[in-house]
């Protein structure tokens, strides 16, 4: 996982009203493995990477990125029954805090007749199932394609699990815009294919037969010999 890429993306999303992202300065206690005893800072960075995409009770959301890391306790402390170093860390976190009813922009990654799988901010999965009472041909999810950027409303979620669960429903107006744009593009391509190219085939140049060319070469050779004589 590239932390720098996540940070740059998080900074851009912070200004987007519907990103559900907020900037939080907070303190966390991380447990550093004994293998990092000689380099506590390296161990802290490893633990912070592991926090990405996982719910944090202290931050009340899911960290997407972080910066400006400070070790409040430089060496940490040990407990008799726990070999891990307990280190207090202060940093600036970019935290994803979705709520039911929030509207998000997402990219379609997978699609079937009963389900659309989306990705928010390039890292959070959102499940969009087809409503049972809605026929396949009437469901707007039938019209989306992989790679489409859609809008969805969160209808259910549980972000405290190891893998956050987010469920949503598509915005039919946004889907219709995508369908209209595709139809217009197809019509433009069809219109362009109908136009004549304006080129005419080159005139076919007459070519000499092999026998005629051989006769001419022979006559030319005889004429040359007579002149020499």
N, C-alpha and C positions, 0 to 999 in steps of 0.2 A: 504494500500500500504506500503510495507516494504522498507523504504528509504535506509537502510543499504545494502539490497540485490541489489537495483538499483545501488548504488555507486560502489559496488564490480564488478558488471557486466560492468558498464561504464568504469572503469579503465582497465579491460581486453580488451574491444572493442577499446579503444583509440589507441592501437598498430596495429589494423587491418586496412590495407589501404582502404578497401572498406566499412568501417563502417559508413561513413558520419558523424562522431562524432568529435567534437573538444572541447578543454578545454579552457574556457574563464573566466577570472576574471572580474567581473562587479558589478555595483551598480544598485539597484532597489529601487523604492519607493513602499512599500507595505502598504495597508490599513488594520489596525488592528481593529477588532470589539471592541466596548466599554466594552463588557463583560470581555475582557482581560486587562482592565485598571490597575489592580493590578499586572499583570504579563505580561508585554509587550513582553518579549522574547518568552513566550509560544504562544502568538498570532502570532508573526512573523513566528514561525515554522509551525503553522497551515496554514498560507497563502503561505508559500514556498511549502508545500506539494501540495496545490491546483494548483500550477504553473506547476507541472510535467505533461507532455503530452499536454501542452497548449502552443500555439505560444507566444513568447515574442518579442515585437518590439525592446526593448532595447538590447536583446541578439541576435536578428536576427536569431532566430531558436526556436526549441522546447526543453526546458530543460528536461533532462532525470534523472539527479541526481545533487547533490550539496554537498559541504563540506566547512569547514573553514569559518563559518558564523561570521560576525562582525556587530554590530549595530553602524552605523555611528552617528545616532541621537538616544541616548539611550531611551528617553521618547517620541519622536515624537512630532508632533504639531497638533493643531486642527484648523479647519475653522469654521466660524459662521454657515454656512449652511450644514456642514458635521460633524456628530458625530464621525466619524472614526479617529483613530490616524494615522497620516502619518509618517511612519518610513523609513528612508533610510538604506538599508542593503547592505553590501559588502560581496561577497562570491565567491567561485570557482565553476563555473557551467560546467557541461558536456552537451553540446548542440548538438542536432540532426539537421543537416543542409542539407537535401537532395536537389538535383537539378535534373532537367530533363536530362537524359542521364547517370546518375550515376548507377552503378551496385551494387546490394545489395544481401546479402545472407538471405534467409527467410525460415520459416518453414510452410509447408502446413497445414492449420487448417480445411478448409472446401473445398468441391469439388462437382460440379454438371457438367452436360454435357456442360454447357455454361459459367461456371465461376469457378475460383480457388481463394479461400481466403487465404492469407498468413499473417504471423506475423513476423515483423522485430524487432530484439533485444528484443523479448518477450513482446513488448508493442505497436508497431505501425502497424496498419492494412494496407495491400496493396491489392488492387483489381486487379485481372488478368482475364479480360473477354476474351472469345473466339472471334477472329476476325470474322466478319459476312461473309467474303468471303471464310473462311476456313471451310471445312467439319469437322464434329465431329471426324470421324475416322482418319483424317490427322492432327488434332491439337495435339501438344505434351502434352497439359494439360490433355488430356484424359488418358495419361499413368501414371500420378502422383498419389500418394496415400497420405492420411492424415498421417502426421508425417514426410514426406520426406523433406529433406533440399535441397532447390533449389536455383538457381541463377536467378535474374530477372533484367531487365533494366527499369528504371523509364521513362514512356512516358508522364505522365501528373501529376500535383499535385497542391494542394492549401492548404498550411499548416497554413494559417492565419485564417481559420474557427475554430469554437469551437472544432469540431472533425476533425483533419487533414485528407485531402483526398489525397491518393497516388494511382496512377494507374501504372501498369507495364506489361511487357511481359516476358514470361519465356525464359530461355536460352535452346534451344533444345538439345545442346550437353550435358549439365548437366543432362537433363531428360533421354537421351539415356544411360548415364553412370548408372543411377539408374535402368533403365530397364534391362541392361546387368547384373548388380550385382544381381538383383532378380532372373533372369533366371539361372545364375550360381549357386546360392544358392539352387534353386529348383532341379537342376540336381544333385547336390551333395547329397541332401536328398534322391532323387529317387535311386541313386546308392547305398547309404548306406542301404536302405530298401531291395535291391535285394540280398545282401550278406547273406549266411546262418549263422544261429546263432552258429552252431558247437555243439549244445547240443542235446543229444539223450534222448528219454523218459526213465525214470527209468523202470527197469523190473518189471512186475506185480508179486507180491509175492502171492503164493497160500494161500488161507484162508480156514479155516475149517468151515464146515457148523455148524449151531447151534445145529442140532440134533446129529451130530457126537461128538461134544464137550460135549454135555450133557451126552451121553453114556459113554464117557471116564471118566467123573467126577463121574458117578454112579459106574463104575467098580472099580475106585480107592477107593471110599468110602467103598465098600464091602470088598475089599482086606484088608483094614486097620482094619475092624471089626474082620475078621478071625484071624488076628495076635494077637489081644487083647485076643480073646477066647483061 
